[in-house]
Amino acid sequence: MRHVSSLAIRRRIIGGIAAALLGTTGAAGLTIPAAAQPTAHPVNTGANAAAAPGGGLAVTPPMGFNNWNSTHCRAEFNEAMVKDIADIFMTKGLKEAGYQYVNLDDCWALPQRDADGKLVPDPVRFPNGIKAVADYVHSKGLKFGIYTSAGTKTCNSAGFPGALGHEQSDAQQFADWGVDYLKYDNCNNQGVDAKQRYLAMRDALQATGRPIVYSICEWGQNKPWEWAADVGQLWRTTGDISDSWGSMLSIAKKNLPLTPYAGPGHWNDPDMLEVGNGGMTPTEYRSHFSLWSIMAAPLLIGTDLRKATPETYEILGNREVIAVDQDRLGKQGQVLSSEGGGWVIAKELAGGDRAVALFNETDRPRHIATTAAALGLPEADAYQLRDLWEHRSYNTAGDVAATVPAHGTALFRVSADRRWAAYPPAVELGTDAAALAEAGTTAQVATVVTDLGRAPARQVSVRLTGPAGWRVEATSPTRATTLPTGRKLTTRWQVTAPAGTPAGAYELKVSADYRSPRGTRAAAQLPAPVHVVVAPPSGTSYASDLPWLSAVNGWGPVEKDTSVGENAAGDGHPITIGGTVHAKGLGVHAPSEVTYYTGGRCTSFTAQVGVDDEEGAAGTVAFEVWADGEKVASTGTLTNADPATTVTAALGGATTVRLVTTDAGDDVTSDHGDWAEAAFSC
């Protein structure tokens, strides 16, 4: 599904129905290195294939590339790009890391079938046809995928032909071209029962005799995890992802509870990767990749690899993280806890090890912890703790803990290991929540070094460094001769930003050095964010005229004084609720959070809230105001049929205020929320 406005969706459906009324007719070899290598599963045929999970296909989650998130339907999606991606798989080591599918998405065909009802590749984009491109991909030892929809048209507004009523003909064309993977979307489905439509294409694919991985993309609307295990090899569990923290987080939360339904040959699919597309930070992209891997999700690269940075390749090519995703046991990670936005997600691995993600969804550093026993590991003297992003091993007495940066994820592989003494003791390097300081004033920061290891940490020292010109002074000891198991070195610091420092986020760095009992030197580092803030002026100020501390949004950036347009900044429209246009306010897309520094100077907040008129009859949202972590105002579920609702909140001298917009518990499609006339009284 392509995320578009409800008006555009209605236009497509009307167009699809019109086409139906006019008489639409039709006939009903990869090598992976040891770090990421699953057990080999040969393609099954005949009776053996029927008995194997997923028909012997996708015994581990599919890995590859899909162009949509980077190109959409733009002209750069063409034969040359597809061939370049196949080449890059070879030259950049992605094939060796486990990526094998090079998949086309929407817009590869002409809008009309030929006189025989056959699909026609766009001769401008693919002058040599689809089979020639598939042959090129196959020549590299890779596999080739294609896209269509289980409707009369695909999802793009140009109206490319879907496969509803043409299943047998289209499936045979795909097989003749050498297709290895089919993504089957859900647009313009004419209200036909989902199971009926997806079963029809399954049967058509099987009738070709060619093994084709079948990706069911019906957006989780009909709970495919409950019925699709014998229909396809993977199924979308959510609406489309966008390149934003809010979108990625919302989708992960919907997919995480579906652990029991995943396994070899049948996978929950939370949509393609956005890593490298520029809408998230490197820390957030590492969280994205970590979460998809521990959820045993398909890993389909969604960025144009011809333009990718070394950091993007480092994330996508991390073979230790990929090995978690591709583990042959095929279990999806299970949530052990998620209190206060600090998540512990554990995954059992073949051979008895456990992978564990300590995930911090909040906007401040957070201590997150579990134990080897809670992960299901047997009792042992000590354990090996392998950091899969740092590629280093430590010993732990049983605690698995980290102070995780805002929006970050620590990902470990934990095992009972008799050789634990060969590794230095693990230490947790911590800092308190992100400090807030007005320029020229002093903020207090605390750092903590904790020995988690079975062995003591010796000659421990800690440093805190800041940007050039900042004053950083320790006010308590920075060294310890020995830290036994569980002991801490706590250091307090005074941090002063120079007068005139512009408001914004700045990063300090905490670093610790220590030695193991065997004399091995070890080190740890952690970012320590500090926000330089400006207090709001006295009187009444519109929120859109004040700087915010942070802003996350489901689709596109938060907009000032316009609705949200879902893509680039400034692409919204006048804020309109119930026919009334508002000159001031914030335009957001659920799920969204906008945080302001109020510095104890503000007494109240007011706004007129609702769903923007641009979404027609679609969209359900709810609004909340939080002051220093306490909810002080909220609405019930609001729809486009509701007039603007007045929200008034007493702030009680809070230091920070968060404006939260939720999807009201359903899907995020068309959830355009407006904080019209939002203002602080200070």
N, C-alpha and C positions, 0 to 999 in steps of 0.2 A: 504494500500500500504506500502511496506517496501522500504525505501529509499536506492537505490543501484545505481551503475553506469549505464550509458546508455548502455554500452557494455553488462552488465549482463541482462538488460531488453531485449535487442535485442536477446540474446541467448535464453531467456525464450520464447519469442514470436515465434522464429523459432522452438523451441522444441514443443510448443503448436500446431503450424500449422502442424508439422510433425505428431503429435499424431492424429490430425483431419484427415489428409490424410490417415493414417493407418486404419481409420475406427472407431473412437470413437463413441459409440452408447449409447442410453439410452432413457428412457421415458421423451417425452417432460414433603401472610399474615403477614404484617409488622406493628410494633408499633413504632412511632416516637414521641419523647418527644415534649412538647408544643412549645419549642423554634423553632423547625424545622418542625412542623407538618402541612402538607397541609390538605385541606379538603378531607375527604375520598371520593374516587371514585371507587365504586365496578366495577368489570369486567362486561362488557356488553355482551350480547349474542343476536343473531338473529337480528331483525330489530332495536332494541335499539343500538346495537353495531355499526351498519352501520351508524347511525345518530350521534353517539358520536365522538368528535375529536379523530383522530387516532384510530378509532374503539374501543374506551374505554381504550386503552393502553397508557402508558407513559403520563398520564395527567400532570405530572410534569417531569422534566428531569431525565432520568434514573441515578441511583447512584449504584456503585458497584466496581468491580475489573476486570482488564484484565491483563494477565501475560506478554504480549509482550514487553513492554518497559523495563522490568527488566530481562527477561530471553531470549528473542528472541527464537531461536530454540535449545537452549542448553539443555543438559541432565537433568538439574534441573527442567525443566518443566515436571511434571509427576503427577500421581494420588496423591502421598503423599503431594505434594505442594498444590494442589487444596483443599484437605481436611484440610490441615493446615490453609489455608486462611479462609475457612468457620469457623473453630474453633476460629480463631483470631477475626473475625467479632463479635463473641459472647463475648469473654473474654475481648476485648478492648473497648467494647461499640460502635463499628461501626454500628452494626445493629440498635441499639437504636438511633444513630445519623441519620439514614436514608439510609445507604448503604444496598442493597439487592441482587444485581446480582453478581455471581461469574462466570466469563466468560473465556472460553478457546479461545486462538487465534490459529494461524497457527501451523502446525507440530504435530497435535494430531492423524493423520491418517497414514496408510501405503501408499506408493506411488501408489499402484495398488488396484483397486476394486476387489471384489471376482467374482466368475464365474457368479453370478446373477446380477452383476453390482452394488452391494451394497458397501458402504463405510466400511472400516475395521479399527477399532481403533488400534493404535500401541500397540502390546501386551507387549512391554517392558515398555513404559511409562504408559499404562493403562491396567494392567494385568487383571483387573476385568471388563473391558469394560466401555463404557461411561454411560450406564444407571445406573450402580452401583454408579458412581461418582455423577450423577445427584440426585439419591435417597439420598445419604449422604447429599448433599447440601440442598435438600428439607427437610430433617429431622431436620435441624436447623431453619426451617422457612424462608429459603432464596430461591433465584431463580437461575437458571442455564442457562448459555449461551454458544454458540458455534460459530465457524467461518468456512466460506468457501468463494470461490470466484465465481463471475459471469463470469467465463471463463473456459477454458479446464483444467487449472492447477491453483493452488493457487500461491501466490507471492514468496514463498520460492524456492530457486534454486534446492532443492531436487525434486521438481515436484510433489507435492501432488495433488490428483484429485480435480478439481473444479466442479461446478454444472451445467455448461452450457450444455444443452441437457439432464440433469439428474434432473431437478428441482422437478418433482413430486415425484420421488423415494427418493431423498435426504430429501425433506421436510417431507415425511412420516416417514423416519428413525429418523429425529430429533424429531418429535412429539412422536414417540414410545419411544424414550429415555427419554422424559420428558423435552425437551429443552423449555426455556421460552424467549430466546433472541437469535437472529441470526445477526451476523455481516457479511455482504456480500460484499466482496472486488471486485476489478476491474481488476486484472491481467489476462493476456493471454486471452483477450476477443475476439480475432479474428476479431476485427473491427465491431462486431455486434452492432447495435444501442443500446445505453445505456437504453433508456426507454423500449425497447422491452425486454432486458435481465432482468431488475429489475421488470418489470410488471409480467414476467413469474414466478419469484420466489414469488412475492406477491400472485398471484393466487394459486400457489402450497401450500403456507403456509395456506391460508384461507381454502383451500379444506380439510386440515387435521382436521379442527374443533377445533384445539388447539390454544388458544391465545398466540401468539409469537411476542414479540417486534421485529420489523424489522429495522435494522440499515443499511442504504444504504451507502456504502463506496466507492464511485466512484470519490473521491478526488476533487469534485467541478468542474470537467472538463466540464460538460454539464449543469452547473447552476441548480442543482437539487432543490434548493430553489424555483425555478419558476414552477416546475412540480411535485414534489414528495410528496406533502402534502397528497394526497390520495393514495400514493403507500406505504410509510413506515412512521415510527414514528420519525425518525431522519435521517439526511443525512450529510455526511462529506462535509465541505465547502472548504477544503484546502488539500494540500499534507500532508505527515506524519510529526508529530512533532518530534523533537529531544530534548535531555536534555541539552539545551543551551539557554541563554538569547536571542540571536539573532533569533533562531528558534521560540521560544515562542512569542516574540514580533511581528515577521512577521505574524504569524498565527492569533494572536489577531487582528492585523490591518486589515486583510482580512475578519475576521468574524464580526467585529463591525458594518460595514455598513449594515448588513443584518437584522437589527432589525424588519422590517415589516413582515418578513416571519416566525418568531417564534411564538409559542403559544401552548396551551395545546394539546398534541397528535402530534405535529409536531415541531421539534427542529433543529436549526442549530447546527452542531457538529464540533467544531474546534479540535477534536482529544482528545486522552486520557491524563490524568495528568502525569507529570513527577516528581511531588513533592516527594522528598526523594531519588532520584537516584544519587545525588552527583554532577551534572553538573552545578548547580546554587547555589547561596547563600541563606541562610534562608530568607533574605529580598526579593529576587527575587522569591522564592517559594511562599511567602505570596502574592506577586503581582499576580503570576500565578493563585493561588486559588481564589483570590479576583476577578480577571478579568473573570475567567470562571463562577464564581457565579453570577456576575452582568449581564453577557451575557446569563444567563439561559441556560448554556451549560450542557450536560451530565457530571457527575462527576465520572469518572471511574479511580480508583486508579491504577497507573502503576508501583508501587514499590513493592519489595518483603517484605511484612509486617513482615515476620519472622526476618528480619534484620533491621527493621525500628527503628529510634531513637525516644526518647520522643518528641523531637521538631517536627519530622515528624507527629507523632500522634496528637500533639497539633494543627498543621495546618489542617490536614485532618479531625480532629474531632471538629472543631470550629462550634458549632451548630448555633451560631448567623449568621455566614457567610453562612452556609448551608441553613438557613431559607430564605435568600435572593434568593438563587438559586431555592429553592423549593416553593417559594411563589405561591399560588394557582391561582393568577391572570394570571400568565404565560407570563409576558411581558419580552422581552429582553431589557437590558439597552440601552439607546440612548446617543450618543455622543453630548454633549452640546458645547464643545470647545476642541481644541487640540493645541493651539498656542504654538510654541516653545518647543514642547515635554511635555507640562503639560496638561494632559487630565482631563476633567470633564465628567463623565459618570453617568447618572441618570436613575433610574428604579422605575416606579410606582409600589406600592405594594397594595395588597388587604387591605382594610380598610382605604386607603388614605395616608399612610405614603410614604416616598420616601427613597430609598437607593441611596447613591452617592459615587462613587469612585473618589478620587483625585489621579491620577496615574502619576508618574514621570518617563518618559522613558529615561531621560538624565543621564549623569554620575556625576551630581552635585546636591546638595540640591536645591529645587525649591519651591517657594511660589505658591500655586495653590488655587484658590478661586472661590466660586459661592455664590448664595444667596438662601434663602428659596423661594422667589418669582420666581427665575429662575427655580427652581425645580418643580414649579407648585403647591406649598402649599398655602393655603389660608392666608390672612393677619391675623396676631395675635400679641399680645403684646410681646411674646417671644416663643421660640421653644425648645423642648428637642433634644439634639444632643447626640446620642448614638454611642460611639466608639466601633465598633464590634470586634476589635482586643484587645483593652485594657479592654473591658467589663465594661465601666464606662459611666455614663450619666452626661451631663452638660446642662446649659442653654445658648442660644445664642439669641441676639437681631435680628438675621436674616442672619448674615454672616456665611458661612460655609467655613472655610479656614484651611490650614495647610502648614507648610514648610515640604515638603515630601523628605525623603532621596533619594539619587540616586537609581534608579530602584525600588523605593518603592511605596506603595499604602496605603493611608489612606481611610478606609471604614467606612461610617457612616450610621445610620438610623435616619432620621429627621422627626419630627412630631410636629404639633401644639398641645401643651400640657398646660392645665390650671395650672398644678402643677409645672410649670417651676422653680418657686422660691425654690422648694425643692432641686434643684440641684445646685452645685457650678457653677460660671460663667466659660465658656470655655475660655481658653487662647491659643493663637498660640505662640509656641516657635520656633523662627527662628534663622537661622545663614546664613552668606553670603556664596557664592560659595566656593567649596573646595579649601583650601589654598595650595599653592605650596611653599616649602621652601627647600633650600639646607642646609644640616646638618651644625650646628653651626651658622646659621643665624636666624634672627627673622622674623616671619610672623605675619601679622595683621589679627585678626579675630574679627568680630562684632556679637553680639547676640542681639535679640530683643524679648521682651515679650509683646504681644498685648492682651488686654482684648476684647474678642468677645461677652461677655455675656451682658444680659440686666442689671445685677447687677454689682457693682464694685468689683474688686479684691483687697483685702487688705493685708497688710504686705507682699508685694511681694519681693522675693529675688532670685537672679540668681547666679549660679556657673558654671565654666568651668574647667574641670579636664582633665589631659592628662596622657600618659603612665609614668611609673616610670622613674625619671631622667629628665623629661622635665620641663622647666620653663614656668609657665603660670601666667601672672600678669594682673590684671585689671587696666586700665588707665582712667576709668570713673565710675560713681556710679553703684553699684550692687543691690541697694535696692530702693523701693518706698513704701511710706505709703499707698497710694491708687492709683489704676488705674481705672478711670471711663471707661465706654463703649467707645471703639475705641482708647483709649490712650495707649502709648507704653513706655516701659523702654528699652532704647538702651544702651548697654554696649560694650566698646571696650577693646580688650585684646591683649597682646603681647605674642606670643607663640614661644619658642625656642627649637628646637631639639638638643640634645647634639652632639658635634662634633664626627664624626665617626659613626653616626646612619646610618645603611644600607638604601639604596633607597627602597622605597615601600610605601604602603598606611598604615596609622595609624589612629586610631579613638580617637578623644576627645569626651567628653560627656558634653552636656549642660543640666542643670537641674534647674528647678524653683520650688519654694514653695510659696503658697499663701493661703489666707483664704477667704471663702465666707462671706457675711454680717451676716450669722447666726453662723459664727465661725467654719464652717466645713473646715478642712484642705484639700488642694488639691495639686497635684504636676504634673509636666510634665517633660519629658525627650526627648532628641533628639541627635542622633549621629552627630558629626561635624568632617568630614574627613579632614585629612591633608596628603598631599603627600610629602615625603622627596624625592627630585629629584637630579639628577646628570646632569650637563650640558654636551652636547656632546663636544668632543675634537675639536681643530682647525684642519682644513683640510677637507678632504672628508671621510665620514664614511658610511658604509652600514647600512641600517635600521635594518637588521637582526643581526647586532653586537651591537646594542644599546638597553638598557632597554626601554620598553614602559610604559606609565602611565596606560593604560587600553587597553583591547582587547576583543571584542565580535565577535562571529562568528556564522553563520547559522548552520553549522554541524561540530562537532569536534572542537578542538582548532586551533587557528592560528598557522601555522608552520613556522619555520625559515629554509630557504634554501632547502625546499622541497615543493611539492604540499600538499594540505590538504587531509588527508585520511578518514575524516568524523567520526572517532571513537577516539581511544586513541592517545595521543601525540606520534609523531614519526612514524606514520603509512603511511606517504605519499611517493611520488616518486620524482625523479629528476624533477625540474621545466622545463617544455617543452612547448614552444609556436611555432606553425608553423614548427615543426621539429627541432627547435634549443633548445639545452639544456643550461640552465643557472645555474651556480654554486651558485649564491647568489640571495636572494630575500625572499619574504613572500608568502606563500600559504594560500589562504583564501577561504571561501565558503560564497557567498552572502546569506543574508545581513551581512555585516561585517564592523567594525570600529576599527582601530588601532590608538591610540593617543600617540604622543611623546612629551616630554618636550624639547624645543629647547632654551629656556631661552634668547631669543633675540639675539642669537649669530649666527644664520644661515641665509644665504642669498637665497639659492635655494634648490630645491628638483628635482630629476630626476628618472625615472623608465621606463622600457619596460613592458607594461601591455597587458594582453589578457586572453583568456580562455585556460586552460591547455589541452594539446592534449589527456590526459587520458580519457576525456569525449567524445571522438569521435565527432560525428556531433551535440551533444546536448550542451546545456548551452548558456545562454545569460546574459551578465553582463555589467555594466557601472562603470567607475572609477572616483572618485572625490578627490581633495586635498583641505582641508580647513585649513586656517591659522587664528588663534584667532577668529573663528566663521565666517570667510569670505571665500566663495568658490573662490579659486585662479586658479584652473585648473580642467578640466573635459573632458571625452571622450563621444562620443555617444555610442549607443549599439554595443557591440562587440560579435561576435560568434566565434566558432571554425574555421570557414572558413577565419577569418581575421588574418593577420600576426600580430606580436607584434607591438603595437602602442607606440610611444614615448610620455611620459608625462613630461612636464617641468613646474615648478611652482616657481615664485618669492615669497619668504616668508616675505620679508620686516621686518625682525627682530621680527617675531612673538614669543610669549612665548610658545604656543603649536601648534602642527600640527596634523590634523586628516586625515588618509587615509581611505576613505570610498568606499566600493564596494556595489552596489545595484543589484537587480535582473532584472533591466531594465524594470520593470513594469509588468513582467509576473511571472510565477511560479518559485520557487527556485530550482527545480529538475536539478541536474547536473551543477549547477552554480559554478564551480571551477574557481576562479580567481587567477591570478599570478601577483604580483608586482615584476617582475624580475629586478635584478640589481638596486633595490631601494636604493638611496643614498642621504645623506644630505651634502651640502657644507657649512662649518661653519668657 
